[in-house]
Amino acid sequence: MLITGTHSTGKTTLINNLASATSDPRIVEEPARTCPFALNDRQNDLSTAWVLPHDQEDRLARVATHLRKMGAL
């Protein structure tokens, strides 16, 4: 499940509520949290150029880990 949305709309609260309702929650932080450049209302081309490939790399690594656990890779 992917939870996305603008600032201060209750995403974290929703995620925490969902996590508490399951026996095996897996909450994944977004790579943008480690971006060394300005984001949100100050985001620029450099920020976007950093976030997009890092996000894609992170997602691919998670898929590969999942496939290895399933014995499919």
C-alpha positions, 0 to 999 in steps of 0.5 A: 500500500502506498500512502501519499499526499500533501503536507499535514494531511494525516498521512503519518497518523493513518500509517501508524493506525494501519500499522497497529492493526496488523501483525507484520507492519513494514513501514518504509521511509521515502528516500526524499527524507535524506535529500541534501537539497531543498524540497517542498515549496523550495524544491528546484531542478537539482532537488528533483534530479536527486530525488527521482533516481534515488527513489527508483533505486530504493524501490528496485532494491526493495523489489529485489529483496522481496524476490530473493526472499520468495526464491524468485531471484 
